[in-house]
């Protein structure tokens, strides 16, 4: 169980890193380098930025929750002993 949670956390971290790099702060960034114009044309500039920001916050919340859940599972597997 802990191994599965660790793998999910690693995947979430990689996705979060990629989403943060895609963001386009104040007109520059990697977004325009790797085809960000296509997203801007499909959603519009403001809507794609809002979508990317929501994905970033969602992934951050998922990562936080997974870390808490993993800590609880590890504590339960170790017999519930505390420091």
C-alpha positions in Angstrom: 0.0 0.0 0.0 2.8 2.4 0.9 4.6 1.6 -2.3 1.5 2.3 -4.4 1.0 5.6 -2.6 4.6 6.5 -3.1 4.4 5.9 -6.8 1.2 8.0 -7.1 3.0 10.8 -5.2 5.9 10.6 -7.6 3.6 10.8 -10.6 1.8 13.7 -9.1 5.1 15.5 -8.4 6.2 15.1 -12.1 2.8 16.3 -13.3 2.9 19.3 -11.0 6.4 20.2 -12.2 5.3 20.1 -15.8 2.2 22.2 -15.2 4.2 24.8 -13.3 6.7 25.0 -16.2 3.9 25.4 -18.7 2.5 28.5 -16.9 3.0 31.8 -18.7 3.9 34.5 -16.2 3.7 38.0 -17.6 4.1 37.2 -21.3 7.1 34.8 -21.2 7.7 31.3 -20.0 7.9 27.9 -21.5 4.2 28.0 -22.5 4.9 29.8 -25.8 8.0 27.7 -26.5 6.3 24.3 -26.4 3.1 25.1 -28.3 1.3 27.1 -25.8 -0.2 29.2 -28.6 -2.4 26.2 -29.5 -4.0 26.2 -26.1 -4.4 30.0 -26.3 -6.2 29.6 -29.6 -8.4 26.8 -28.4 -9.5 28.3 -25.1 -8.5 31.9 -25.4 -5.6 33.5 -23.5 -7.5 34.1 -20.3 -9.3 30.8 -20.2 -6.2 28.7 -20.8 -4.4 30.5 -18.0 -7.3 30.0 -15.7 -7.4 26.3 -16.6 -3.7 25.8 -16.0 -3.9 27.6 -12.7 -6.8 25.4 -11.6 -4.9 22.3 -12.6 -1.9 23.5 -10.6 -3.9 24.1 -7.5 -5.7 20.7 -7.9 -2.4 18.8 -8.2 -1.0 20.7 -5.2 -4.0 19.7 -3.1 -3.8 16.1 -4.3 -0.1 16.0 -3.4 -0.8 17.4 0.0 -3.6 14.9 0.7 -1.6 12.0 -0.6 1.3 12.9 1.7 -1.0 13.1 4.7 -2.6 9.7 3.8 0.8 8.1 3.4 1.9 9.3 6.8 -1.2 7.9 8.4 -0.8 4.5 6.6 2.9 4.3 7.6 2.0 5.2 11.2 -0.7 2.5 11.3 1.7 -0.1 9.8 4.3 0.6 12.4 1.9 -0.2 15.2 0.8 3.3 16.0 3.8 4.1 18.1 4.5 7.8 18.5 7.7 9.7 19.1 
